[in-house]
Amino acid sequence: MLAVVPIVLLACCALLFATNTDVSVFVAVNGAGRSFPSGFWDNVTLFGNGLLTAALCAIWLRRHPQSVWATLLGAIPAGILTRSLKSFFDSPRPPAVLRSVVHVIGPAYQQTSFPSGDAITVFLLAAIAYHTYENVRVRALILSGAGLIALSRIMVGVHWPTDVLAGGAVGWFSGCLGVAAARRWGLNPLGRRLLAVFIAICAAALLFMHTGLPLADPLRWIVAAIGLLLSGSALAQRWAGETQQSDVFGVTMDEGTLATGLFSWALISPFVGMVYGTVIAACAAIAVQVHVQNHAHLDA
């Protein structure tokens, strides 16, 4: 399965190139995005932001620090490939080619279209999450989420489908490299503390970052707060010499619970409003937490 994902992505990318349908597919997909409520694609596409992705890694700091380490290592080849490919191709983005035909959400970028850096980022994280969790349903959700976030780059009007497909393949490859490197060069206690500090710095920077997506600012603030809280909690745990607890303010928190609540809120709130979205997301997170605890009791 690890090799299937980039192969399928690159095959679809090659098919669009061969049939010269990249523009027509973009116009159809981008136009469909108009039917969604304001703020939906703003929230979804923000998950491809590098700083936000780094802050999200805070949910792994206690139980899966190797996954955070793999993300950081995988970001090195991802960054090199992103810069190299963008400089080499220097292809125009949809707003520069189609002008007013494009439905743009956020900044209307003009150049360095191929490949999509956000698609690289999200599939890098997806590859590492795929290695982290063995449950089939969780892996399916990871791939679906990565696909939706990558699709959002077309919906907001700043990337062609081939950009997204190629970016996904590069990101997945980089994530696999990161996992292999993390297994080769493990983490010592000092390294885990430094990782937590790095995540805290990224979360703090996210608070003040200008994304050009004002409707997604609440999500940005929430993720930054979660990143600061969990990285601080992980640091406190390391210095206290504790290794088994995973609680925040005395409440046991599973990373699945946090992820479910966060993603549910981001996807639902544009449809029903922030208040109702918060209630629904909280219910979803509680349901996941109860499910996790029941399984833990059964395993015990």
Order of alpha helices (4+ residues) and beta strands (2+ residues): alpha-alpha-alpha-alpha-alpha-alpha-alpha-alpha-alpha-alpha-alpha-beta-beta-alpha-alpha
